[in-house]
Every structure is written in C-alpha cells, then in structure tokens.
C-alpha cells in the first residue's frame, strides 16, 4: 500500500502536464477577488530535491522539466509553459535546476492571504516530510495550509462545499492500486453533489490498462456544465504493456481560457518531450 514514492518521478513528463495546467487554473481563480479553497487529495512530500537519492536514481525529470529548463529562452515557447517554468524558477534562482515544487508548493505560491489549502497524505514518510516542509515554510504557509494524515478520497467529502463556495479539487493518486480508478470516479461524483460549480482536476496515467482507458470516458458521461480532457504521450506503449507512456488531465468546470492555451502548448510539449516517433497529444472538451 505504501510502496509508491513520488520523489522517484518528480518533474517527469506527467508532472509537467499536471502542474502546467494547475498553475494556469490557479492564475485564473486569482482573477476574481473572492476567496477560494484548494483541496489536494494526494499531496506527496511537497518539495523534491532533483539531485537527491530518490529523484537521482531514476532521473525521470531529465525527460520532463529538465528538457524544458534547457529551452527556457525559446522564443516560441507557449505562454502556458513559460508561466509554469516561472513557477519552478522561484526555487532555482541561480539558474541550476535542483528543486522541484509539487502541487502543494505551486498552490501556496499562488494563494492570496484569504485563500486556503487543505492537504491529504496517507503515506507515513511522505506526510512526515510534507509536515516538516510546511513548518520550514513559515507561519504564513501554516496559517493557509493544513495537512490531514488521511486518505484523500475519504476526507474530501467532509470538506465540500467549502465556506467560500469557490473551490479547486486536485485528485491525483498513484493508481498503483487499480481500485484508485473507481475511487477517483466516486470521489468526483460525490464532490459534484456538494460543489457542483467547483473545479475538479483529475490526473490519470496513460498505461495499457482497461481502467486507465475507461476513467476519462466515465468522467465525460457525468452530468456537468463543461469538461476538458487533455492528454500527452511521449512514446509508444511498450510491447509488454508495462510502464507509463503518457498522462491525462480531466477537468470539470475548467477555466474558459484553458482550451485555447492548451491548443498551442500540447503540440509544443509533444514535440519537445518526445522519446520516440509515437509521441502525441489530444484535446477534447464539451
């Protein structure tokens, strides 16, 4: 149950897609003065040392944020990617890519004083590291963010609707347990009953597994006002059916500006992060 450690994968192509979209959604929420809450159901450790023992073992970031970092002065870079790299640059101001902020830190950087962040993390080591990182971040971060050592699928229900009525829910389990697919769908269904106008952002892997293929199709069938589904694949599926060849982000009630931003960002990302000739992207919305 507790075998997954995101530090092995921090900054990889899946993180690039997930976090570039997250930053864009947060920027959009900040256009209005009204306060909002962000709920992160699977928060991880929050901050990752890319030259540390965990990330260094796999160096997956080299095919993700590392490749973008080396092209950070590219004049053809889409705005969505430039904004994402600006968020990463806050923690690497000497120009060397050493640290990667996960979704809790990207969110904290975006929050105004009246916004709030609620984090869930069940992994014993991850939650200890996240708690220590929050303490080091200072009193302001501790006032805005709170961590519950709990399963985010279970904890989400009790938090919705949030007091401010404006909310963003990020759901991104590891999916190592195939039950996570059904749990994700159920969490979104229950969440919509309590916060029909909230933004729900679901990350999911592109792997050779029926559940991974079915999840976005099931989300599309939910009775919602609008949705957006973006995928990025960096290589062909492996012959043995194992391994992550891409990922997707499914958003319910997405910012109306996001689809246009992704129309330029996704083709650029597919070209830039391609590991073979089968890299590609898709974008659907309704």
C-alpha angles and dihedrals in degrees: 000000000000099000096105118094115178092204088080089061103031113141096009124139091276091055090049092057095042097045098040088057092043092054090049093051092048091051089052093050089052091061088082122060093222115108123250139187128227118207117196109192098190105027103170120195095317098223130044134197106221091199092050128107096266103046091034093060094065102016089203089154089071089071092044128031090001092063091048091047091059089054097044092124094053106133090207093058112127117246092243090058094044090053091049092051090049088058091051091045091063087075097040103046095151089066095250116115104230106131132050121198115215125212096285092058096041087052095047090052090055100045122104119218093268096049124091139211125206117193132194124193127161102177105103096220096040093051092049091052091045092050091050091048091052091051090051091049090067140236097305091059091045091052092052101037132053129184126212119194094222145102105283092215089062097039098049094071093061094052099053129125094034118217093251093050090223112100145162118200118195114196115185115147120170092249089215085130108058089217087074090077093059091040091053093052091047092049091053092047092051092042093054091053088060102032109023093167096046123110114249118193116190121187117200135175127247101227134140094267128115093225091056091052093046099048099074091042090055092047089053090059095057115111099251135140096240142351140183129202120194125179133185122191120186100186144006118281110268117256091243091053094240129124139037113287096171144328144231140221119210116192128190115202091007123186108276089233096057100081093057092048091051094049088070099030100051098056090046092049092048091053095043099045097036115136094184141357094282097070114126149139142227133201124191130169142168 
